[in-house]
Amino acid sequence: MFFKKRIALIPVISLLAVGCHQNKKSNTLTDSTQANQPVAAVDTVPQKMVLIKGGSFMMGTSDPAFPDAAPVHKVTVSSFMMDEHEVTNSEFEEFVKATNYQTVAERPLNQADFPGVPAENLVPGSGVFTPTAQPVDLADPMQWWKYVNGASWQHPFGPQSSITGKPNDPVVHISYTDAAAYAKWAGKRLPTEAEWEYAAQGGKGQQKYYWGNELKPGGKWAANIYQGNFPNANTKEDGFEGVAPVKSFAPNGYGLYDMEGNVWEWCNDFYRADYYKNSTALNPHGPKDSYDAEEPNTVKRVQRGGSFLCSDQYCIRYRAGSRAKGEINSASNNLGFRCVKSKIN
């Protein structure tokens, strides 16, 4: 996910988020249930954290498609606890009920932040993936990303949509600011980028995908990603068009679910493309500040793992070792998070 600030279409408000970087130069999704199956309320999955024992691993990738994930370097992390799955609608709802928290996507917009935009257009909302009607040139993500007034974690596709009956779907439309607020309330924190990648490898070391070197091991999809022609013809081969309820796919070697695909996950690290050249070897926490040459005045944090919109045709940053970045107050319907906690001996 490469999100810019939050607004500014032509001439009205729009998503300044442009989706996942391509690495080369209104029919919205309506639900997240398995294809051809009815929507049904399900019990909330138990909240659980998994102990990830500390150790050393090789971080990053030598794939030339990801220059900001080089060089591959040895890192050692201490033991920590990690949520076994992405934070769900049900879990986030508990936080909101306890604190009356309002996500960034739900907050009124300050006209001073958007000079030249008419006041009547400054309506809270968020980015929603909207499939195109036909194949399009993939150079312009604004063809499938729309800023939808009223879209938020409670209304993923706009005011007429709802998360009712979907307590186990990962919560979406979550900015870094929102994720950090939840983590603090829960007595947890967001993972460092090093912790996230170490956990995603699942003890297997470096491979093309976090689950292995085959895209479809045993002829089966191992994660919720995009199949078909992007962005107009999703074949839903893996059983899902949008987000999948957490724990829909097999866990990795550490017992963690959806470390690849489903929704992008925030890390705590500031984003810098050159950080791996200067990273410390023991428990790195990222650079001291953010810098992205594409938007030098925008504060960004690292995102990891890809989403249901990733595939080898377009968004390839779901592959192992790759990185993404997002402006801290931007969100979309494929962006969520999970938390960690430092292990207390």
C-alpha positions, 0 to 999 in steps of 0.5 A: 500500500502506498498511501499519500495524504488523505484527500484531493481528487479533481475537483473534489475530495478523493483518495490520495492513496494509490493502492499497492505499488506495481513495481513496473512502471460502481460495482464494489465488493459486497461481502467477505463470505466464501463464494456462493455461500450465504452471509451468516453470523458466526461466533467471535474467534477467541483472542489469543497471542502466540509466543514467538521465541527469539532468534536470528534470521536473514531479513529482506530480499535480493529480488531486484523488484524490491530495492527498498528491501535490500540488502539482505542482512542478519537480524536478531530479535528477542522473544515476543508475543503476537496476535495469532490473527489480525484484529477483527471487527468484533475486537475493534468494536470492544475498543470503540465501545470502551473508549468512544474512539473515532477512527480517522476515517470518521472524523471531520476534516479540517479545511485548513489541511486541504486548501482549495477544496470546497467546504461541502466536499470535506466529508469523512470517508476512506478509500474503497477498491472498486473493480473496473468494468473492463481491463485497464492500463495498470499505470493509474490506480485511481481507476479502481480506488475511490474515495467513498464518503462515509466509508469506515470500519463500520461501513466498509463500502460506504453508509449503506454497507455494514459489518453486521454478521461479520465479527470475524472479518479483519477490521479495515479502514484502519490508519496507523493512528487508529492501530496505535490507539487500539494497541495502547488500549489493549496493553500491547503495541504494534510490531517492529518490522523485524518482528513482523518478518521474523514471525512471518517466516514461521521458522522456515527461513527465506523463501519466495512466499512466506508459506514456501516457494510454490504459489499453490502448494498441493494445488491449493491457495495458501492465502487470500490474494487476487486471482484473475485479471486485475482489477476487473475480473476476480475469479475468486479461486481461493474462495473469497472476493474481498477480505476473508474471516480470520483463520480461513487458511492454514497457520504458519509454523508459529501458529500465526494466520494470514501473515500473507494476503487478506489485509495489509498490516501496520508496523511501528517502524518509520519508512525509509527506502535506505534503512536496511543499509543502516539497520542495527543487528539486534532488535532494530526499531526502524529509522528515527524518522520517515523519508520517502523520496516520492513524498518527502514531506509526508510521514509514513510507516511500514506496512507488511504482508499484502492483501486480497488485492495482491497478485503476481499480475499487479501488486507483488509486494505480498512476496516474502521480504518485500515492504510497503509504506503508508501515510499515517492517517490514510486507510482503505478497505484492505488495510488492518493490523495485528498487535504484539507484546514484549515477552515478560520473563 
